[in-house]
Amino acid sequence: MAKKKIVLELDERYFNKRDLSNATYEYLKNENHSCELLDSDTIIVDGNKYLIQEWNTSAIVPLQQVVLKLIKE
């Protein structure tokens, strides 16, 4: 069963979507997930298609998160 949402925190901040998507792909591959990057907005993780979204918070330390939302087909 696929997770509806996956939240990741990467070590670096990314300022364009393509770099963020590529870093997300590399992170998941290093975590032993099968994945395929379709474009800068869509990734397939373990056979499930997800929309790649960016979330930034400005608490004491700025934080950038990658939110993968399951795309229902």
C-alpha positions in Angstrom: 0.0 0.0 0.0 1.4 3.4 -1.0 1.8 6.3 1.4 -0.5 9.2 0.6 2.3 11.7 1.5 6.0 11.4 2.1 8.0 14.3 3.7 11.7 14.5 3.2 14.3 17.0 4.6 17.4 17.2 2.5 20.8 18.4 3.7 21.0 21.3 1.3 18.6 24.1 0.1 17.7 24.2 -3.6 16.6 27.3 -5.4 15.2 25.7 -8.6 12.8 22.9 -9.1 15.0 20.8 -11.3 17.8 20.6 -8.8 15.4 19.9 -6.0 13.8 17.0 -8.0 17.2 15.6 -8.9 18.3 15.7 -5.2 15.1 14.0 -4.2 15.7 11.3 -6.8 19.3 10.8 -5.6 18.2 10.7 -1.9 15.5 8.0 -2.6 17.9 5.9 -4.7 20.5 6.0 -1.8 17.7 4.8 0.5 17.3 1.8 -1.7 14.0 2.8 -3.2 13.2 2.1 -6.9 12.4 5.4 -8.5 12.2 7.1 -11.8 12.1 10.9 -12.3 9.5 11.6 -15.0 9.9 15.4 -14.9 10.6 18.1 -12.4 7.1 17.7 -10.9 6.6 13.9 -11.0 8.5 10.9 -9.6 7.7 7.2 -9.4 8.7 5.7 -6.1 8.4 1.9 -5.6 5.8 1.8 -8.4 3.7 4.6 -7.2 3.5 8.0 -8.9 4.0 11.2 -6.7 3.8 14.9 -7.2 6.9 16.7 -6.0 6.2 19.8 -3.9 8.4 22.1 -2.0 7.6 23.5 1.4 9.7 26.2 3.1 9.3 27.3 6.7 11.0 30.3 8.3 11.3 29.3 12.0 14.6 30.0 13.9 16.4 28.1 11.2 15.0 28.1 7.7 13.9 24.7 6.6 13.1 23.3 3.2 11.1 20.1 2.9 10.1 18.0 -0.1 6.6 16.8 0.0 5.7 13.9 -2.2 1.9 13.6 -2.7 0.5 10.4 -4.1 -1.2 10.8 -7.5 -4.3 8.7 -7.8 -4.8 7.2 -11.3 
